């Protein structure tokens, strides 16, 4: 973008009159932006001059030309699979055929051995014994856990009691020391006040 009254491209390509060109030369010497724009124009021209000339094509191909026509196979394929409804119908038909083939060609499962007769009384006795064993084990574990928790609580209580007793003993001894000092001070004060 030029800040001068004339177009920089006209100046660069020497399309200005002599008096306009002289005014532009004075302006370019004083304006840094216009000098930079002229440098860019020069760089662009030098890059364009390095490109080789190419021949312009005589005829432009159109999509309607026979070269761009798809083959008959391609048109049939697109017609078959180009529709979502047709594609869905074909997929459903293939799935149905696969299920029918699988159903008719699957071999029958061989018969397995018969299950032995179940003795109901033995099962009930075994279940009752296992249930009682499980209950006894659960009760024993619960009692052991309760005993352990009780021992831990008693030990914590004894420790806390011992600490409280020791703390009370220390406070009592401090109190006795303070009272002894107080009594000694009173005795000294009385002795100092009595005439000899």
Helices and strands as residue ranges (DSSP letters): H 8-12, H 18-30, H 32-50, G 66-68, H 72-81, H 84-105, H 120-193
